[in-house]
Structure formats: structure tokens, C-alpha cells
Amino acid sequence: MSKIEKVYIQQENGSFQDDWLYYAYMGFKEKGIKIQFFECGDGEKLPIGIIPYKKHMIVGWIQYTMLYFNAIQNSKEKYNKDPLYEIPKPLNVPDSIKKYAMRNFNVVTMGDFKKDTTLPIFVKPYDKLKLFTGGVITKSDSRRFFYHDVSDDTLVMTSDVLDIITEYRCFVNNGKLVGIKHYNGDFDKFIDVDVVRNAINDYIEQPIAYTIDFGLTSDNKTVLIECNDAWSICNYGLDSDIYVNMLINRWIEIFNLY
């Protein structure tokens, strides 16, 4: 019997908004797992018809998955199941492989970041996934676009800026590299895959499934950009079966469904 009994997949007006949702649909369908579609709303609450249960997965916008995690954590009595003890935090740049990033990182409050005059600088949310879209700031008057409606006590991660000419997303499942997809920059330039494999081997605290992004600098160095947990990733064209295997494996690990 499958450890995953059902999956909720997001749609809008009966259609898939993004190709990764369709890839997920195809992967779960091929595995014979029951699928229930749900219509996206404002992202502030779970849509009607979704019953949170840890053997039922959800695939959709990150805010819906976070709402789902919280609902499961708060539903112990109703379902007589152990709660999710800790909602996964963003992986960012793990300590054990920080050397592959070849740049300095700092974690500061948004209030302190507003006072920082260093430019250019990269900034992203530290422990709240997709609170705002991270990116490189090159002009002082651009800062406001990164902290609009973000409280001063919010933690953000900043780093030096490298001249990266191309970027690739590398997919890892069970400690093995299972796919590489280009997502930004010059597609005819390629990273050193041996560096990627070395980083995977050195990543001590790695989850069972995740992505590890690498870029190539203008001086031909392969550098770590960041890692992302498999529960929160798109597939960037990765084969649907490989993609769904990653989603399932990480869900099982998060909820300890072994």
C-alpha cells in the first residue's frame, strides 16, 4: 500500500497555471495515486474541500503548502495523528558546503539592512520562504522594492555579489544527482559537474530530496548559489517521474511515514 494516499494539485479555472503543476499531475497519475484538484484563491487560507492529513500531499503555491503544514500541525486531536514537529526552514546556503559559494554571507534584520550602504548587494528572506523575491540591489533607490511591507525585525540574508554568467538547478534524490536544468544566463556555458558532486558529498545535513543551484562566474569558477527543499520546488522541465519521486520522498521524510 502506498504511503501517500492522495495528492491535492492546484489549478485555476480548471487549468494548470504552470508546467510544473502539469508535470506533477502526470507523475502522480502514472503512479496511480488519487488526485484531487483545488482552485487557487487569495493564498490566505486553504481552499474548501482540502482536508489536511499527512498521508495526503499538496502541490501548489508555497503559501498553500505552508498553510497545509500548519493545519496538519494543529490537527492532532481531530485525526489522532502525531503532528509535524517542525515545519521545514529554507535551506539557503548550508554551513557544511558554504565554501562552495565563494562569497561572504550575513544574517541581519531588515531594519539593519535598510541602514547598510554597501552596493551592490544580494538580499533574500532568511527563514521565511518567498516572503519577498530575493535579488541583487545595485542602486540605493531600488532598496524599497525589496523591503516594501516587510517588518524591520524580519531576518534577511545578504551576500557579496559575484559576476555569474549562467545558472543551473541540480536535482538531488537519496544523495544522488538525478538531473540538471538551465534556468538563467548563457545556456551554452556549463558548470563543472564534479564540483556539484563534491558539494553533494560534503553536504552533511542534507534532506532526502532537494535542489542545489550552481552558477559559472565570468572567470570560469563553478559556485554554489543556494539550496532549496524538495517540497517547495518547480521542476524546470525535469522528467515527471523523477520530479514526483523527489516530492514523495521528501514528504515521507518530513512526516516520518516510514
C-alpha positions in Angstrom: 0.0 0.0 0.0 1.4 3.4 -0.9 2.4 5.7 1.9 0.8 8.5 0.0 -2.9 8.0 -0.4 -3.9 11.2 -2.2 -2.5 14.4 -3.6 -4.1 17.8 -4.0 -2.9 19.7 -7.1 -3.6 23.4 -7.7 -5.5 24.6 -10.8 -7.0 27.9 -11.9 -10.4 27.8 -13.6 -9.8 24.1 -14.3 -6.4 24.6 -16.0 -2.8 24.3 -14.9 -1.2 27.7 -14.4 2.4 26.4 -14.8 4.0 23.5 -16.5 5.4 22.1 -13.2 1.9 21.5 -12.0 1.2 19.5 -15.1 4.4 17.5 -14.7 3.3 16.8 -11.1 -0.1 15.7 -12.3 1.4 13.3 -14.9 3.8 11.9 -12.4 1.2 11.2 -9.7 -1.2 9.8 -12.3 1.4 7.4 -13.6 1.9 6.1 -10.0 -1.9 5.5 -9.6 -2.2 7.9 -6.7 -5.6 9.5 -6.3 -5.6 13.2 -7.4 -8.0 15.9 -6.3 -7.7 19.3 -7.9 -8.3 22.6 -6.0 -8.8 26.1 -7.2 -6.4 28.7 -6.1 -7.7 31.6 -4.1 -6.0 34.5 -2.4 -3.4 32.4 -0.7 -4.6 33.5 2.7 -6.5 30.3 3.6 -6.8 26.7 2.4 -9.5 26.3 -0.3 -12.7 24.5 0.6 -12.5 20.7 0.2 -8.9 20.3 1.4 -8.7 18.1 4.5 -5.2 18.3 6.0 -3.7 14.8 6.6 -0.1 13.9 6.4 -0.7 11.0 4.0 -2.3 13.4 1.6 0.2 15.6 -0.2 -0.4 19.1 -1.7 1.3 20.5 -4.8 0.8 24.2 -5.4 1.9 27.6 -4.5 4.3 27.7 -1.5 1.8 29.7 0.6 -0.8 26.8 0.3 1.8 24.2 1.3 2.7 26.3 4.3 -1.0 26.7 5.3 -1.3 22.9 4.8 1.7 22.2 7.1 0.3 24.5 9.8 -3.1 22.8 9.5 -1.7 19.4 10.0 0.4 20.6 12.9 -2.8 21.9 14.5 -5.0 18.8 13.8 -3.5 16.2 16.1 -6.7 15.6 18.1 -9.0 15.6 15.1 -7.0 13.0 13.2 -5.4 11.2 16.2 -2.0 11.6 14.4 1.3 12.9 15.6 1.8 16.5 14.5 4.5 17.8 12.2 7.1 18.7 14.9 8.9 21.3 12.9 7.9 23.0 9.6 10.9 22.9 7.4 13.0 26.0 7.2 14.6 27.3 4.0 17.9 25.5 3.2 19.6 28.6 1.9 23.4 28.0 1.9 24.1 25.2 4.3 27.1 25.6 6.6 28.7 22.3 5.6 29.0 23.4 1.9 29.3 27.2 2.3 32.9 27.1 1.0 31.5 26.3 -2.5 29.7 29.6 -2.5 33.0 31.6 -2.6 31.4 34.7 -1.1 30.6 36.2 2.3 27.1 35.9 4.0 25.5 37.8 6.7 22.1 37.4 8.5 20.7 40.7 9.7 17.3 42.3 10.5 15.5 44.2 7.7 16.0 47.3 9.9 19.7 46.9 9.9 19.7 46.1 6.2 17.9 49.4 5.4 20.9 51.2 7.0 23.5 49.3 5.1 25.1 51.4 2.3 27.1 48.5 0.7 26.3 48.2 -3.0 25.9 46.1 -5.0 24.5 43.5 -2.5 22.3 40.4 -2.7 19.4 40.1 -0.3 16.7 37.4 0.3 14.5 36.3 3.2 16.4 34.2 5.7 13.8 32.0 7.4 10.5 32.9 5.7 10.4 31.3 2.3 9.4 33.7 -0.5 8.4 36.5 1.8 9.8 38.7 -0.9 11.7 37.9 -4.1 15.4 38.0 -3.4 17.8 39.7 -5.8 20.8 42.0 -6.4 20.5 45.7 -5.5 22.7 48.0 -7.5 21.2 51.4 -6.7 20.1 52.9 -3.4 16.7 53.9 -4.6 16.0 50.2 -5.6 16.1 49.0 -1.9 12.5 49.9 -1.2 11.3 47.3 -3.7 12.9 44.6 -1.5 11.5 45.7 1.8 8.1 47.0 1.0 5.7 45.8 3.7 8.4 43.7 5.4 8.8 44.5 9.1 12.1 45.7 10.5 12.6 42.7 12.7 12.4 40.2 9.8 15.7 38.3 9.3 17.3 38.6 5.8 20.4 37.1 4.4 22.8 39.2 2.4 25.9 38.3 0.5 28.6 39.7 -1.8 27.8 39.8 -5.5 29.6 37.7 -8.0 29.7 38.1 -11.8 27.7 34.9 -12.6 27.1 34.4 -16.3 24.9 31.3 -16.2 23.0 29.3 -13.6 21.8 25.7 -13.3 19.4 23.9 -11.0 20.8 20.5 -9.9 18.3 17.9 -8.6 19.3 15.5 -5.8 17.4 12.5 -4.6 18.7 10.0 -2.0 22.1 11.7 -2.1 22.4 11.2 -5.9 22.4 13.8 -8.6 19.4 12.9 -10.8 19.1 15.9 -13.1 20.5 19.3 -14.2 18.4 22.1 -15.8 19.5 25.5 -17.0 17.4 28.4 -15.7 19.3 31.7 -16.2 22.1 33.2 -18.3 24.1 31.8 -21.2 22.8 28.3 -21.9 26.0 27.5 -23.9 28.2 27.9 -20.9 28.2 25.0 -18.4 29.2 24.4 -14.8 31.7 21.8 -13.6 29.6 18.8 -12.6 32.5 17.4 -10.5 32.2 20.4 -8.2 28.5 19.8 -7.9 29.0 16.1 -6.9 31.7 17.1 -4.4 29.3 19.6 -2.8 26.6 16.9 -2.6 29.0 14.5 -0.9 30.1 17.2 1.6 26.5 18.3 2.4 26.2 16.7 5.9 22.7 17.8 7.0 21.0 17.3 3.6 17.4 16.2 3.3 16.5 13.2 1.3 15.5 15.3 -1.7 16.4 18.9 -2.6 17.9 21.1 -5.3 21.3 22.7 -5.3 21.8 25.6 -7.6 25.2 26.4 -9.2 26.5 29.1 -11.4 29.5 29.8 -13.5 31.4 33.1 -13.0 33.0 35.2 -15.6 36.4 33.9 -14.5 35.2 30.3 -15.0 34.6 29.2 -11.4 31.7 26.9 -10.5 30.0 28.4 -7.4 27.1 27.4 -5.2 24.2 29.8 -5.3 21.7 28.2 -2.9 19.8 25.0 -2.0 16.0 24.5 -2.0 13.9 21.9 -0.2 12.1 19.5 -2.5 8.7 20.3 -1.0 9.0 23.8 -2.5 10.5 23.3 -5.9 9.4 23.6 -9.5 10.8 21.0 -12.0 12.3 23.3 -14.7 11.5 20.6 -17.2 12.8 17.6 -15.2 11.1 14.3 -16.1 7.8 14.0 -14.3 8.6 10.6 -12.7 11.9 11.9 -11.2 10.3 15.1 -10.1 7.4 13.3 -8.3 9.7 10.8 -6.7 11.6 13.7 -5.1 8.3 15.3 -3.9 7.1 12.0 -2.4 10.4 11.1 -0.8 10.7 14.4 0.9 7.1 14.4 2.1 7.6 10.9 3.6 10.7 12.2 5.4 9.1 15.3 6.7 6.2 13.4 8.2 8.2 10.3 9.2 5.9 8.0 7.2 8.5 5.1 7.1 
